[in-house]
Structures are given as structure tokens and as C-alpha cells.
């Protein structure tokens, strides 16, 4: 495992700005699938090259990433050195195009289009290359963002509203210490701001809201004027304090940003404190301010900056080449193709879904005029005849650089068939999967599709912490960060590429002491990052990894525990935790019945779910094991112990429903005292579902209660279904067949219960969860080639987003656990101290810390060489060794001390 340790020690490479350590070229589009290049990261500008196959003079296939459009992620290397998509022209695999992109060098990519006709009729196909420059858009696939430039006289300096030293809301907000999406406090994105952002978020709605700036005046002013670019929702007063001098703005309401002017008089050069203070209730948007002489104030101008996204088309140095130069970007782009029947066209439109289809029969115009809001350069290859039961292979190349670099590259590169194929095959070797048991062969194709989907669900730009980044997304429909989904993305990456997994974890960490973001938060605050940390640690045991992530994950924990940054999670006297102030969703399950009821009845202040407290208990246990590794952190252990004891007692005392056999939502009075469990109109416990079983995951239940919860999990009339674990008990009066989560099987919470079965020494139940999920996934992906969000209990079919990674990633973990050679799988209570595995997978040794009770049995899976017999011995524990259904070893460990070791040798 030395290789993993070296990988984990390389922490200087981790981006400090939440970006990913990926190349500039990749599948980053948010529009039409293909290849993208980050043209200007500071501006969030992306170059897209999409390939659209189709039937000549009949139909064009538009691979829009925002809905099902006939293409499928097919193969992918973790570093994007090679990836491909299958475009289905005639389902299923009768006529299709496999389009791949592979690395030539840092500036260029090879394009390979394999057009296949498996019908008994000849086909006339086309292939469109569509090149475009894509500026950033407002969040949620909104409009192209328009930035306004400020023009100033020589004596003035523009101060962006976000460059404050301090922003204080008179009435503290729960989000003050956990601002959504890594924004800074008060930040809003919008149109016509000077840097894309302004201060808003109802700043000024409460009197006494305050902004404080510290600026430096390079020279003195004799007749200064303070110019504030802002928008007021209604008439009101704003106090301005410059040093010790006080002034007042009388602001008038407006529908747009205005430049408010306030005479100041004499100002001396040097440091100056600027304080803006609301005197009346008036929602404000503040873009920024400047100070200048009265006589030059009229020179302050604001000009909306258009995006120059139509390129200059330049002839390439040899036939079959074209150079594009976009005034907006720093790069020239070179295109090269090897098909002779080509026309160069232009689409002047920002969408092609309708316009390209509408003009498919326009065989005359070279410039096709649409809505004029965008531009695509079209290299149109047509017709491409393909005989029955045959195929055609086309190669191409795209490169970037200065004009001289691109011109030279196009001059010297040739699309020689043998050289292109050799280059492609060399990069394709990175697609090879790690060795796994032959028993896993049946899942090979379904795993391939999931891996390709998970790895290529990466987009640019995403905005956070005042910068644009590349980011892993559950699916391209979600144009955003997503905290708990990304935890599962990282867990999937952990078995594909540790570097991607570490990047994914790092993207959600913030520096210790960050008062505005204890972590990067978007969506359900389920702390999956801690489990990813645990998984990566158990795979590598790198001190550098531990030292980097422990302080950041502890900060994350302390916020969820209600201890820092003004967190409001811990306001109830029972000690039970709730996160309603931060998101409507406690566990990612949007329509989970008691959660819906809490919001409908506005019980957020008094209702505590079970998952939040249970999850924080479990991550406290993970961090407690981590803290034992460093003497500087030993003082934290006592705090974790106290927290675990307090929350465990609260759950057992207030939440257990003996009659129902579930833990229930606890309703409190105005003082925060528990008064009852939340019940349905029928009188049934309203939490008969996964939330009601979560103390099992926390590891706090008595044996009797644990057995009752396990029985509910695997009861075919309750939570167990033919396709896996239902989110809601099927016998509950509020179960329904047509819900999003209610009536559906999802993968993420099954992963938590699967891992828990290892802690409970129930490997047969763990395998039932994993096997059922893998078979379900296999059946759906082989039928549709899609990777879905969830599965409908009633039919067993997939539903939701069709190219979904995120919460469906556990199918990768389950495959690795049972079939990947060398994989070691434990529950949550095992913390590896050191491991060794020889190259032929015949000898394994491990020393570990065990956090469970000595009287409890637990399970470890180890996938060693196939068709061999092994003997396992334990020090500080007893070990029974048997084969698990996948082919590897299943260790049942009993009578285990807090520190123990195991050794496995050939028999």
C-alpha cells in the first residue's frame, strides 16, 4: 500500500480555492455534450466543441445535457485522458456513433468518431462539429450574466461591496456562519453588477445593519464626493461614517441600480474606515462605491460589457483545418478533420435544439440566422455513406494556444490512421479496470456505465468563494454544488481514483476559523464527507492526509453540533439536533412523510428528526478515532465522548416508541422540552421509515432494540422490497406508490445500513443489500444504458435523472467490496492503523483500532487471490474465516480489544 501513501502525502497539489485538479480540457459543458476547454477561468468562460451525428437531410441528433437526448456516457478515464459517449441514432445499437476524446498533449485532443450501421440497409449519415464560446450564466442554467464595467477618473478607486472587513446583520441569522454555496455573507449574484456580485440578501431590512470597510486613500481631496452604487427597495436613510465624521444618505426607491451622491468636502490621504449603517427598514442592494473630487464625479460611468462570442474564422495552414479566434478569450483554437465533403457554416443562435432541427433542410445558406444571442461554428461533414453491417472511422483534432502555436500544430500534425489509432489505444489503456473476481463479470458493463457517468459529471463554471471552479455534479441538471451528493461521489471515486476522491473531499472543506463557512454547504446537511474521510484513511493511512483534513472536518462537526459560527442546530433542551434553519431536507429525502408534515404545519422550531442527531453521533465516533492519532488532538476526545453520551441518552429517552418499534420525531414545547412523538392522524408513529431506524447506524441501540430495527429493515411487509430497502415502511398509513422517495428505492441510505451490518456482524444481510442493488442496477442499465436516481417499488424500474452519479454511486462501492481484488471492507467502528498486502494478493496483515464493544461481533471483508485456501489469526481478537459470496474472505471478529491485529496467510 506504499503507492497509496505516496499519493496521500502530495497535499501541496490540492487547490486552495475548491477547484479540482483536472486538466483544462474535459467534459465540462452545460449545454451540448462533447469536449470543453477552460478558456478564461477568472471570467468563467468555457470553449465547447460538441459533435452531433445524424441522418443526412433527415435528422440531426442534438445531445443536450439537460434532458434525455439519445447519448450515453460510455467510458471514461479518471483524468479525462480518454472518454467517450455513445449517440444512439436508431435504438438499440442499430445505428450509432461512439465519439471519444483522448489526450495528445496539454494543448490538444484527438477526436475519434466511430459511425456504425448494424442494419441490413445502407445509411447516409452526417457529423456536425459545433464550436462555441460559453460565458458564465446565472445559477440554475439562467441567463448569460452581464457584467458592468466601471470607468473612473484618475483620482478614484472602485471599492467592491464584497470587499468589506465586516458585515453585521442587526438580527443574527442562522446562515451567518454557513453561507450557502460558499458565498460570503450578504452576497448575491445578479445582472449588471461590477464584478458579478453585490451585497443584498435583504441587507437593510433591519435597522442597524452595518457594513464596515477599511480603505486607503492614495492622496487627499479638497472637495470630495462619495458615490454609492446601490438600489433601495423603498425610500429610506443610510448613515455613512468616514473615520469620525458622520453623513446621511437620503435614498429613493428605484427599480434598478443608481449612483447616489453625497458631498464630503476635505479628506486626507491615508487609511480610512468607511461604515455604512442602516437607519430605517429598507432592503438594499449595494454594488460598491468610490470617492472622487466633485469636479470629476461626472466622469464616473458604468458600461455594460457585452460578451464577444462570435469568432474570427481564419483559414488553417493545410486543407481540412480552421482556426477560431474569440475576442473574449486569450486562446486561438485550431480544428482539423479528415473528411473531404465538408461545409463550414455558422449558426447565429444560443440554442440548437429547435433551430438546428428547423434548419436541417436548409442546404443553401452558410450563415443560419436564429435569435442572434449566441454563435456556433459548424464543420458540417456530409454525406457519410455506410454500407449495411459496417462502420466508418473518422479522426480529428482540436488544439489551443497562441496563433503561432496553433498554426504550427496544425501544420505539423497529420491525421494518419495508424498514428491516430495508436495514440487512441495508448490513452485507452487508462480505462482498464483493476483486477476483480470472475464472479463479478456479470456486472462489468453496468459498472462501466456507472463509472463513466460518475467521472464525467463534471462541469465548469461553478461559482464559490468569489471564484469559478470545476466541480463534480450529481447530474448536469444540477448546476451547483451539492454537499451530501458530493460525499457519495467521493465515495465512488475512492474505488476508481483516489486523487479524484481527495479532490472531491477537499472541495467542501474550508480553512479552520472561517467565520462565514464552516464547510461548503448546499442542500441536505448529511455529513457524508466524514465517511469519505474514513474510507480514504482506511485505504491509505497517510499522516499528511490526516493532518490536513481532521481540523477541517472537526470544524464541520462543531457546526452541526451547534457549537460554532452561530449555529442553531442545538437549541432544544433535550439536546436533540435539527438543521431546518439551513435546509428543508434533513436526510435528502424530499417527500419523507414526517418531514413534509413538519413544514406544512410549521413545526421547524420544535420538531427534531432522528437522522441529524444519529449522524452527528456517528461522525463524532469517527473523529474520536482520528483524534487518537495525534497528541495535539487528544483533548478533543473527551468532548466527543460527552457529546456521544448526551445525544445517545436523548435519543433513547425521548425518541423510542416501544409500540411501533421505531424512533419518532420528537416534538418540543416553546421551552425546548420534549412533549410527545409526532404521530399521523391514524395514531401511527409518523416516522416509520429509514429515519426511524437511524440510531442503528449511530451504533447506540440496546441489543433488543437493534434486533427489532433489523427485523423491520428486512421484513418484506415493511422496508424490504424485491428491489431493496424502501424509504418508508410499506405498512405505514402514509406510504404511497407515487412519491419521489416515498414508494421508491434509493441507494445512499442503503449504503449506511449496509456498512452498519458489518458493525453488527451480519454479513449475510449486508450482502443481501449489495447483491439486490447490483442486480437491479445491472438490469436497468443493460436495458436503457441509463444511470438513474431511484427505482419505483411498484415496477422495479429506474426513474429520475438519467445520467445520475451522486447518490447512486454506492453501486460502485458494493461491486468493489465483493469483487475487486485487494479491497478491504469494514464497518464504521474499524480504524486502520497500518496494513500490508503483497502483490499477488496472498498475504495480508492489518493493525487496527476497534471502537465497538468487546462483547460485539463484527465483520471484515478481504478480497485475496481466488481459488486458494487461507488461514486467519488474530492478536487481541478472535477470528473466524470463511468465503463470502463474491469469492473473497469474510472474517467474523469477536472478543476484540480496542487495538488488535489480524494476519492472513495461505493455508
HUJOWO-V891939 format. One record per pair of residues at least 24 apart in sequence whose C-alpha atoms are under 6 Angstrom apart, sorted by the first residue. I is the first residue (numbers start at 0). J is the second residue. Records with the same first field share a line. If there is no record, write none. Layout:
I=J  J
This chain:
3=539
4=539  541
7=541  544
8=543
17=506
18=468  469
19=469  502
25=79
27=457  458  459
28=458
30=63  64
31=62  63  64
32=62
43=135  460  467
44=133  134
45=132  133
46=131  132
47=130  131
48=129  130
49=128  129
50=127  128
51=126  127
52=125  126
53=124  125
54=123  124  125
55=123  124  125  382
65=476
72=451  452
73=448  451
74=451
75=451
76=429  430
81=426
93=117  118
106=398  399
107=397  398
108=396  397
109=395  396
110=394  395  396
111=393  394
112=392  393
113=391  392
114=390  391
115=390
116=388  389  390
117=388
118=387  388
119=387
120=387
121=385  386  387
122=384  385
123=382  383  384
124=382  383
125=380  381  382  383
126=380
127=378  379
128=377  378
129=375  376  377
130=375  376
131=375
132=308
139=478
144=190
145=190  191
146=191  192  193  195  304
147=191  192  193  302  303  304
148=193  301  302
149=300  301
150=299  300
151=299
152=298
155=290  291
156=289
157=289
158=287  288
159=287
160=286  287
163=211  212
164=211  212
165=210  211
166=209  210
167=208  209
168=208
169=207  208
176=514  515  516  564
177=515  516  517
178=516
179=520  521
180=519  520  521
181=463  464  519
182=463  464
197=285  286
198=284  285
199=284
201=282
202=282  283
203=277  280  281  282  283
204=280  281  282
205=280
206=277  278  279  280
207=276  277
208=276  277
209=275  276
210=274  275
211=273  274
212=272  273
213=271  272
214=270  271
215=269  270  271
216=268  269
217=268
218=268
219=266  267  268
220=265  266
221=265
222=264  265  292  293
223=263  264  291  292  293
224=261  262  263  290  291  292  293
225=260  261  290
226=259  260  288  289
227=258  259  288
228=257  258  286  287  288
229=256  257  284  285  286
230=256  283  284
231=283
232=282
233=281
235=279
236=278  279
237=276  277  278
238=275  276
239=274  275
240=273  274
241=272  273
242=271  272
309=374
316=410
330=400  401
331=399  400  401  402
332=398  399
333=397  398  405
334=396  397
335=395  396
336=395
340=380  381
341=379  380
342=379
343=377  378
344=377
345=375  376  377
346=374  375
347=371  373  374
348=372  373  374
349=373
434=820
435=818  819  820
436=818
439=818
445=777  780
452=804
453=804
473=803  804  805
474=803
480=521
481=521  522
482=520  521
483=525  527
484=805  806
486=527  528
487=805  806
488=805
490=531
491=808  811
508=551
511=551
514=564
517=554  555
518=555
523=584  585  587
537=831
571=671
572=671  672
575=612
576=611  612
577=607
588=740
593=685
605=666  667
606=665  666
607=664  665
608=664
609=690
610=690  693
613=694  697
616=643  697
617=697
661=691
662=691
663=691
687=728
688=726  727  728
689=726
696=755
742=792
743=790  791  792
744=789  790
745=789
746=807
747=806
754=826
755=826
757=826  857  858
758=826  857
759=857
760=856  857  858
769=813
817=885
818=885
820=862
821=862  863
822=861  862
823=860  861
824=859  860
825=859
840=864
842=903  904
843=902  903
844=901  902
845=900  901
846=899  900
847=898  899
848=897  898
849=897  898
853=894  895
854=894
856=892  893
857=891  892
858=890  891  892
859=890
860=888  889
861=887  888
862=887  888
863=887
868=905  906
869=904  905  906
870=903  904  906
871=902  903
872=901  902
873=900  901
874=899  900
875=899
